[in-house]
């Protein structure tokens, strides 16, 4: 079974809801499992639990089949997302435009090519779907 990973904020922002909505669609269309990921940042000191994340998502979208809720802790959101995507060997990552621009800035520090999709395909062999913040 393929895997879709979607990083979200907690509490769920409007943008996180839209990104999660698209990830749910992608997972259903591809008959894939879905990992919903939140990153607790060490420097923020706030700890969100898996139960908090699950309750927030299910409150907004109902119970999701084949969904897994993951909370990681790290210094950089982007690095933690990459770790999760690599560890789970995800097939697809669904990110919002804000997250995509953060990835680009991070990649510019380490490479001369801020193309997220190409970078992830090269290093992690996955597809990236970027979700616009506003509905068309």
N, C-alpha and C positions, 0 to 999 in steps of 0.2 A: 504494500500500500504506500502511495506517495504521501509526502508530508508538506504542509503549508505552515510557515511560522509567521506570526504577526506580533510585533512589539507594540505595546499600548502603555499609555500613562494611567496612573491611578491617583485620584478618582478619574474615571473615564471622561476625557474632554470631548467636545463636539468632534474634533478632528480624529481622535482615537476611535470614536463610535463609527465614523464614516469609514475609516481604514479597516476596522474590524468587520463591518458590514460587507465590505468587498472581499475580505479574506474568507468569510463564511461562504460567500457565493462561489469563490474559486475552489474552496475545499469541496463543496457540494457538487459542482460541475465536474470535478476531476475524481470524485469519490475518494478523497484524500483525508487523512487525519489532520487535525488542526492543533497547533501548539500556540497558546496565547501567552505571551511573555511580557513580564514587567520587570524592570531593573530598579532595585533599591540602590541608590547611590550612597557610598560610605559617607561622603561629606555632608549629606543632608540629614543623616541621623534618623530619618523616618523609616520605619519598617512596615512594609505591606506584606501580609501573609497570602498564601495561596487561597485560603478560604475567603479573604477579603476580595481578592481578584475574581474568584469564581462567582461569589455572590453578586458583585457589581455587573459582571458580564451577563449572568443569567437573569438578573433583574431587567437588564436592557434588551436582551435577545431571547430569553427563555433557555431551556436546557438544550445544550448542543451535543449532538451525537459525535463520537470520535474526537472529542476535545480534551486537551490536556492543558492544565494551568501550571505555569512555571514562573517562579520568582527567583531571580538571580541577584547577587549583590556585587557591585563593582565600582570603580572610579569613573569609568567612561561608559556611557550607555551603548555607544556604537561597538566598542570592544566586546562587551558582554553579549550583544546581539550576535556578533560574528562568532563568538565562542559557542553559543547555543546552536546556531545554524550549522556550524561545523560538527559539533558533537552529535547532533541528531541527524546529520546528513540530509538536511532539508532539500526538497526539490524546488520549492517556491518560497520567497520571502515577500510579504506584502507590507510596504511602508508608506507612510504619508509623505507629502511633499516637504514638510518641515524636517522630518527624519532624513529624507534623501539629501537635503542640502547640508545637514550636519555630517552625513557620511562623506559627501564631496569634500567638505573642509578637512575632515580627518584624513582622507586619502591624499589630499594635496600636500599634507605634511610629510607623508611617507613615500609618495610616488609622484611622477610627473603627469599621471593620467587619473583625473577624478571621475572616470566613468564607472559608476557603482556596478551597473549590470555586468560589464566586462570584467571588472575586478573580481566580483563574486563568482562569476562563471569560471574564471581562470583559477582562482584559489579554492573555491568551495563547490564548484560545479552545480550552481543553482540559478534559477530564473528570479528576477526581481520585478515586481509589479509595483508601480508608484501610483498612489491614489491622490487625486486632486482634493484639496480641502473643501471646496464648494461643489455642490451638485450642479451639473450642466443643465 
